[in-house]
Amino acid sequence: MQLAALVHVGVGAGLVFGGPAVAAAQHTGHGEAGGRRAIAVLVPTAGNAARGTVTFEAVSGGVRITAQLEGLPAGDHGFHIHELGDCSAADGTSAGGHYNPAGAPHAGPDGSPRHVGDLGNVTADTQGTATYDRTDRLVRLDGPDGVVGRGVIVHAGADDLATQPTGNAGARLACGVIGIAK
């Protein structure tokens, strides 16, 4: 089933993904393995230049997450899946907090327990580009705890991987909504 429920909202170039399309996307009957894919196109929050794409692909052992980002200040930046697929607020706060369906403490991507949305940091070079490539054992595309329809945020500062509840990563530089991809 192909769903195209991304809606462009004029304020702050935000995106909202929701309604019946999310419920349908999360219950399509597809298993996690087999190449099922999703994508988030990140747009800058007000006053920022960060942008890019994040792809999610179901693979054996979890979901492979890859990102190509640009327009970032050099250095480390917190990188998280957030609870809401809403980027309509100019500062990205409409995406809510880290996605944490189990109520676990914040940690790094290799920590246990941790939020499902705890992806750690991306490191931007002096040209402002960053990449990410990891297969994550907790992230799922489908089901009641699936990430399709949720938000992805790149933060201004590094995630310290310890401070509760969010790693002290600061403001939100870019926001995107995870949608189904071909």
JOFEN-V363126 format. One record per pair of residues at least 4 apart in sequence whose ideal C-beta (glycine too) atoms are under 8 Angstrom apart, sorted by sequence separation. I is the first residue (numbers start at 0). J is the second residue. D is the distance in whole Angstrom. If there is no record, write none. Layout:
# JOFEN-V363126
i | j | d
I | J | D
I | J | D
This chain:
# JOFEN-V363126
i | j | d
16 | 20 | 7
17 | 21 | 6
18 | 22 | 8
19 | 23 | 6
20 | 24 | 6
21 | 25 | 6
22 | 26 | 6
23 | 27 | 7
29 | 33 | 7
31 | 35 | 7
43 | 47 | 4
58 | 62 | 7
72 | 76 | 8
88 | 92 | 5
99 | 103 | 6
106 | 110 | 3
113 | 117 | 5
123 | 127 | 5
124 | 128 | 6
141 | 145 | 5
154 | 158 | 7
162 | 166 | 6
7 | 12 | 8
8 | 13 | 5
16 | 21 | 7
30 | 35 | 8
43 | 48 | 6
44 | 49 | 8
57 | 62 | 6
58 | 63 | 5
71 | 76 | 6
86 | 91 | 6
88 | 93 | 4
106 | 111 | 7
108 | 113 | 7
123 | 128 | 6
124 | 129 | 7
139 | 144 | 6
140 | 145 | 5
161 | 166 | 7
162 | 167 | 4
8 | 14 | 7
29 | 35 | 5
43 | 49 | 5
56 | 62 | 7
87 | 93 | 5
88 | 94 | 8
106 | 112 | 7
107 | 113 | 7
123 | 129 | 4
139 | 145 | 5
140 | 146 | 6
141 | 147 | 7
160 | 166 | 6
7 | 14 | 7
8 | 15 | 6
43 | 50 | 6
55 | 62 | 5
56 | 63 | 5
86 | 93 | 6
106 | 113 | 4
110 | 117 | 7
122 | 129 | 6
139 | 146 | 7
140 | 147 | 6
158 | 165 | 8
159 | 166 | 5
6 | 14 | 7
41 | 49 | 7
42 | 50 | 6
55 | 63 | 7
85 | 93 | 4
86 | 94 | 6
97 | 105 | 7
104 | 112 | 6
105 | 113 | 7
106 | 114 | 7
121 | 129 | 4
138 | 146 | 6
158 | 166 | 4
159 | 167 | 5
5 | 14 | 6
6 | 15 | 5
41 | 50 | 6
55 | 64 | 6
56 | 65 | 8
85 | 94 | 6
103 | 112 | 4
104 | 113 | 7
105 | 114 | 6
108 | 117 | 6
121 | 130 | 7
158 | 167 | 7
159 | 168 | 8
6 | 16 | 7
41 | 51 | 5
54 | 64 | 7
83 | 93 | 7
84 | 94 | 7
85 | 95 | 8
103 | 113 | 6
104 | 114 | 8
107 | 117 | 7
108 | 118 | 5
121 | 131 | 5
158 | 168 | 4
5 | 16 | 6
40 | 51 | 8
41 | 52 | 7
53 | 64 | 7
54 | 65 | 5
83 | 94 | 5
101 | 112 | 7
103 | 114 | 6
106 | 117 | 6
108 | 119 | 4
156 | 167 | 7
157 | 168 | 7
4 | 16 | 6
40 | 52 | 6
41 | 53 | 7
53 | 65 | 7
54 | 66 | 8
66 | 78 | 7
82 | 94 | 7
83 | 95 | 4
105 | 117 | 6
107 | 119 | 5
156 | 168 | 5
4 | 17 | 7
39 | 52 | 7
53 | 66 | 4
81 | 94 | 4
82 | 95 | 4
118 | 131 | 7
155 | 168 | 7
156 | 169 | 4
4 | 18 | 7
38 | 52 | 6
39 | 53 | 4
52 | 66 | 7
81 | 95 | 5
82 | 96 | 6
101 | 115 | 7
119 | 133 | 8
154 | 168 | 4
155 | 169 | 4
156 | 170 | 8
38 | 53 | 7
51 | 66 | 6
52 | 67 | 6
81 | 96 | 7
82 | 97 | 7
99 | 114 | 4
100 | 115 | 6
118 | 133 | 7
154 | 169 | 5
155 | 170 | 4
4 | 20 | 3
38 | 54 | 5
39 | 55 | 8
51 | 67 | 5
81 | 97 | 6
82 | 98 | 5
98 | 114 | 6
99 | 115 | 6
154 | 170 | 7
155 | 171 | 7
4 | 21 | 7
37 | 54 | 7
38 | 55 | 7
51 | 68 | 4
80 | 97 | 7
81 | 98 | 6
82 | 99 | 7
97 | 114 | 5
98 | 115 | 5
99 | 116 | 6
118 | 135 | 7
154 | 171 | 6
155 | 172 | 5
2 | 20 | 5
36 | 54 | 6
37 | 55 | 4
50 | 68 | 7
51 | 69 | 6
79 | 97 | 5
80 | 98 | 5
98 | 116 | 4
153 | 171 | 7
154 | 172 | 7
36 | 55 | 7
37 | 56 | 8
49 | 68 | 7
50 | 69 | 6
51 | 70 | 8
79 | 98 | 8
97 | 116 | 4
152 | 171 | 5
153 | 172 | 5
4 | 24 | 8
36 | 56 | 5
49 | 69 | 7
50 | 70 | 5
97 | 117 | 6
153 | 173 | 4
2 | 23 | 6
35 | 56 | 7
36 | 57 | 8
49 | 70 | 5
152 | 173 | 7
2 | 24 | 5
34 | 56 | 6
35 | 57 | 4
48 | 70 | 4
49 | 71 | 5
115 | 137 | 5
152 | 174 | 6
0 | 23 | 7
34 | 57 | 7
47 | 70 | 7
48 | 71 | 8
115 | 138 | 6
151 | 174 | 7
0 | 24 | 8
33 | 57 | 6
34 | 58 | 8
113 | 137 | 7
115 | 139 | 8
150 | 174 | 6
151 | 175 | 5
32 | 57 | 6
108 | 133 | 7
150 | 175 | 7
151 | 176 | 8
14 | 40 | 8
31 | 57 | 4
32 | 58 | 7
150 | 176 | 6
151 | 177 | 6
0 | 27 | 5
30 | 57 | 7
32 | 59 | 5
41 | 68 | 7
43 | 70 | 7
108 | 135 | 7
149 | 176 | 8
150 | 177 | 7
14 | 42 | 7
29 | 57 | 8
148 | 176 | 7
149 | 177 | 5
13 | 42 | 8
115 | 144 | 7
148 | 177 | 6
12 | 42 | 5
31 | 61 | 8
147 | 177 | 5
148 | 178 | 8
12 | 43 | 7
31 | 62 | 7
115 | 146 | 7
146 | 177 | 5
147 | 178 | 7
121 | 153 | 7
147 | 179 | 6
11 | 44 | 7
116 | 149 | 8
11 | 45 | 6
82 | 116 | 7
79 | 114 | 8
80 | 115 | 7
81 | 116 | 6
80 | 116 | 4
79 | 116 | 5
120 | 157 | 6
79 | 117 | 6
80 | 118 | 7
120 | 158 | 5
79 | 118 | 6
119 | 158 | 6
78 | 118 | 5
78 | 119 | 6
117 | 158 | 8
119 | 160 | 7
77 | 119 | 8
78 | 120 | 6
77 | 120 | 6
78 | 121 | 5
100 | 143 | 8
101 | 144 | 8
117 | 160 | 8
42 | 86 | 7
45 | 89 | 4
76 | 120 | 6
100 | 144 | 5
44 | 89 | 6
45 | 90 | 6
75 | 120 | 4
76 | 121 | 5
44 | 90 | 5
75 | 121 | 7
76 | 122 | 8
44 | 91 | 4
75 | 122 | 5
76 | 123 | 6
74 | 122 | 7
75 | 123 | 8
98 | 146 | 7
74 | 123 | 6
117 | 166 | 8
71 | 121 | 8
73 | 123 | 5
110 | 160 | 7
72 | 123 | 7
73 | 124 | 6
98 | 149 | 5
107 | 158 | 8
71 | 123 | 4
73 | 125 | 5
68 | 121 | 6
76 | 129 | 7
78 | 131 | 6
107 | 160 | 4
64 | 118 | 7
73 | 127 | 7
106 | 160 | 6
66 | 121 | 7
68 | 123 | 7
72 | 127 | 7
95 | 150 | 7
105 | 160 | 8
106 | 161 | 7
71 | 127 | 5
94 | 150 | 4
105 | 161 | 7
70 | 127 | 5
71 | 128 | 7
105 | 162 | 7
69 | 127 | 6
71 | 129 | 6
80 | 138 | 7
94 | 152 | 6
105 | 163 | 5
69 | 128 | 5
91 | 150 | 8
104 | 163 | 6
105 | 164 | 5
68 | 128 | 7
69 | 129 | 8
104 | 164 | 8
105 | 165 | 6
67 | 128 | 8
68 | 129 | 4
91 | 152 | 6
105 | 166 | 6
68 | 130 | 7
21 | 84 | 7
66 | 129 | 7
67 | 130 | 6
68 | 131 | 8
66 | 130 | 6
84 | 148 | 5
86 | 150 | 6
65 | 130 | 7
66 | 131 | 4
84 | 149 | 5
85 | 150 | 7
65 | 131 | 6
66 | 132 | 8
80 | 146 | 5
83 | 149 | 7
84 | 150 | 5
17 | 84 | 6
64 | 131 | 7
65 | 132 | 5
82 | 149 | 6
83 | 150 | 6
97 | 164 | 7
16 | 84 | 4
17 | 85 | 7
64 | 132 | 8
81 | 149 | 6
82 | 150 | 7
96 | 164 | 7
97 | 165 | 6
15 | 84 | 7
16 | 85 | 8
63 | 132 | 7
64 | 133 | 5
80 | 149 | 6
81 | 150 | 4
96 | 165 | 7
14 | 84 | 8
15 | 85 | 5
63 | 133 | 7
64 | 134 | 8
80 | 150 | 7
81 | 151 | 7
14 | 85 | 8
15 | 86 | 7
63 | 134 | 5
64 | 135 | 6
80 | 151 | 6
81 | 152 | 5
13 | 85 | 7
14 | 86 | 5
15 | 87 | 6
62 | 134 | 7
63 | 135 | 8
79 | 151 | 7
13 | 86 | 4
14 | 87 | 8
61 | 134 | 5
62 | 135 | 6
78 | 151 | 8
79 | 152 | 5
13 | 87 | 4
60 | 134 | 6
61 | 135 | 5
64 | 138 | 7
78 | 152 | 8
11 | 86 | 8
13 | 88 | 7
61 | 136 | 4
77 | 152 | 8
78 | 153 | 6
79 | 154 | 7
11 | 87 | 7
13 | 89 | 8
58 | 134 | 6
60 | 136 | 6
61 | 137 | 7
62 | 138 | 4
77 | 153 | 7
78 | 154 | 7
10 | 87 | 6
11 | 88 | 7
61 | 138 | 6
62 | 139 | 7
76 | 153 | 5
77 | 154 | 4
94 | 171 | 7
8 | 86 | 8
11 | 89 | 4
49 | 127 | 8
51 | 129 | 8
53 | 131 | 7
62 | 140 | 6
76 | 154 | 5
8 | 87 | 5
10 | 89 | 7
48 | 127 | 8
76 | 155 | 7
77 | 156 | 7
79 | 158 | 7
92 | 171 | 7
13 | 93 | 7
76 | 156 | 7
77 | 157 | 6
78 | 158 | 7
90 | 170 | 7
91 | 171 | 3
94 | 174 | 6
75 | 156 | 8
76 | 157 | 7
77 | 158 | 3
90 | 171 | 6
91 | 172 | 8
71 | 153 | 7
75 | 157 | 4
91 | 173 | 8
55 | 138 | 7
57 | 140 | 5
72 | 155 | 8
74 | 157 | 7
75 | 158 | 8
91 | 174 | 4
62 | 146 | 8
55 | 140 | 6
68 | 153 | 6
79 | 165 | 8
77 | 165 | 8
86 | 174 | 4
77 | 166 | 6
79 | 168 | 8
86 | 175 | 7
86 | 176 | 6
55 | 146 | 7
77 | 168 | 3
85 | 176 | 8
76 | 168 | 7
77 | 169 | 7
84 | 176 | 4
84 | 177 | 7
76 | 172 | 7
80 | 177 | 7
53 | 151 | 5
71 | 172 | 7
51 | 153 | 8
37 | 140 | 6
70 | 173 | 8
49 | 153 | 5
35 | 140 | 6
68 | 173 | 7
35 | 141 | 7
31 | 139 | 6
31 | 140 | 7
37 | 146 | 7
31 | 141 | 7
37 | 147 | 5
41 | 151 | 6
29 | 140 | 8
30 | 141 | 8
39 | 150 | 8
29 | 141 | 6
39 | 151 | 4
41 | 153 | 6
27 | 141 | 7
26 | 141 | 7
25 | 141 | 6
26 | 142 | 8
24 | 141 | 8
25 | 142 | 6
25 | 143 | 7
25 | 145 | 5
24 | 145 | 8
25 | 147 | 6
51 | 173 | 7
53 | 175 | 7
55 | 177 | 7
24 | 147 | 5
25 | 148 | 7
49 | 172 | 4
50 | 173 | 6
52 | 175 | 8
24 | 148 | 6
49 | 173 | 4
53 | 177 | 8
47 | 172 | 5
21 | 147 | 7
44 | 170 | 8
47 | 173 | 7
54 | 180 | 7
21 | 148 | 4
44 | 171 | 5
20 | 148 | 8
44 | 172 | 6
43 | 172 | 7
44 | 173 | 6
43 | 173 | 6
44 | 174 | 6
17 | 148 | 7
42 | 173 | 6
16 | 148 | 5
41 | 173 | 4
42 | 174 | 6
41 | 174 | 6
42 | 175 | 7
41 | 175 | 4
40 | 175 | 5
39 | 175 | 4
40 | 176 | 8
39 | 176 | 6
39 | 177 | 5
38 | 177 | 7
39 | 178 | 7
37 | 177 | 5
38 | 178 | 6
37 | 178 | 6
37 | 179 | 6
38 | 180 | 4
36 | 179 | 8
37 | 180 | 5
36 | 180 | 4
36 | 181 | 7
24 | 178 | 8
24 | 179 | 6
14 | 174 | 8
16 | 176 | 4
13 | 174 | 7
14 | 175 | 7
15 | 176 | 7
16 | 177 | 7
14 | 176 | 5
16 | 178 | 6
5 | 176 | 6
5 | 178 | 5
4 | 178 | 7
3 | 178 | 8
2 | 178 | 8
2 | 179 | 5
1 | 179 | 7
1 | 181 | 8
